[in-house]
Amino acid sequence: MGMFSRKKNKINTPFTSRITNSIYIKQIAIHSNNDFTVLKHNLLDGHIMVVDLSPIVRIAKGIQDSGDKQILHNQLQLIKKYCLQHGGNVSKLKESILLITPNENFKLKH
């Protein structure tokens, strides 16, 4: 081994086949339920996500139907549950901005 070379550590995660060669920190604004699907796919790919919830919060405040509000709440709970099951973290940066890590390879220190 040369002076600047290191051993490459294999990533131990159940989603090794989905993880790309590069891991990114991506930003997404949640405007609808479809954006939750995009968020989940990015987490499956191993990317760290900065999530802006303010658009969906504004929409939810204007919704009179409590069923729609419940759907939004359930989507957030599914993302949180997914992250916690795979060793990831969900942390609040600001009032409506979350930082989400996809697996146990990334830790957030509060």
C-alpha positions in Angstrom: 0.0 0.0 0.0 1.2 3.5 -0.9 1.3 6.4 1.4 -2.1 7.8 0.2 -4.0 4.6 -0.3 -6.5 3.0 2.1 -8.3 -0.2 2.4 -11.8 0.1 0.9 -14.5 -0.7 3.4 -17.4 -2.7 2.1 -20.7 -1.1 2.9 -22.7 -3.5 5.1 -26.3 -2.7 4.2 -29.2 -4.7 3.0 -29.5 -2.4 0.0 -26.0 -2.8 -1.3 -27.3 -3.7 -4.8 -29.2 -0.3 -5.0 -26.4 1.9 -3.7 -24.7 3.7 -6.5 -20.9 4.4 -6.6 -21.5 7.9 -5.3 -23.5 9.1 -2.4 -25.0 12.5 -2.5 -26.6 15.0 -0.2 -29.8 15.9 -2.0 -32.4 18.5 -1.3 -36.1 17.9 -2.0 -39.2 20.0 -1.4 -42.4 17.9 -0.6 -45.3 19.3 -2.6 -47.4 16.1 -2.9 -47.6 12.4 -2.1 -45.5 11.7 -5.3 -42.6 13.5 -3.7 -42.6 11.0 -0.8 -41.9 8.3 -3.4 -39.0 10.2 -4.8 -37.7 10.7 -1.3 -37.9 7.0 -0.5 -36.1 6.0 -3.7 -33.3 8.4 -2.9 -33.0 6.9 0.6 -32.9 3.4 -1.0 -30.0 4.6 -3.2 -28.2 5.6 0.0 -28.4 9.4 -0.4 -28.6 11.8 2.5 -31.7 14.0 2.1 -32.5 17.6 3.2 -36.2 17.7 3.1 -38.3 21.0 2.9 -41.8 20.3 4.2 -43.0 23.8 4.1 -44.9 23.4 0.8 -46.9 20.4 2.0 -47.5 22.1 5.4 -49.0 25.1 3.7 -51.2 22.8 1.6 -52.2 20.8 4.7 -53.2 24.0 6.6 -55.6 24.9 3.8 -57.1 21.4 3.6 -60.5 21.1 5.3 -60.7 17.3 5.0 -59.0 15.7 7.9 -58.6 12.5 5.9 -56.1 14.3 3.6 -54.2 15.6 6.6 -54.0 12.0 7.9 -52.6 10.8 4.7 -49.8 13.3 4.9 -49.1 12.4 8.5 -49.0 8.7 7.6 -46.5 9.4 4.8 -44.2 11.2 7.2 -44.5 8.3 9.7 -43.6 5.7 7.0 -40.5 7.6 6.1 -39.5 7.9 9.7 -40.2 4.2 10.3 -38.2 3.2 7.2 -35.2 5.2 8.3 -35.2 3.9 11.9 -35.6 0.3 10.6 -32.4 0.6 8.5 -30.4 2.5 11.1 -30.9 5.9 9.6 -31.8 9.1 11.4 -34.4 11.8 11.0 -33.4 15.2 12.5 -35.2 18.5 12.4 -32.9 21.4 11.2 -35.5 24.1 11.2 -39.3 24.4 11.7 -40.1 22.6 8.5 -36.7 21.2 7.3 -35.5 17.7 8.0 -32.2 16.0 7.6 -32.6 12.3 6.8 -29.8 9.7 6.7 -30.6 6.5 4.9 -28.8 3.8 6.9 -26.4 3.0 9.8 -23.3 4.2 7.7 -24.3 7.8 8.5 -24.8 9.0 12.1 -26.1 12.3 13.3 -24.8 13.7 16.5 -27.1 16.1 18.3 
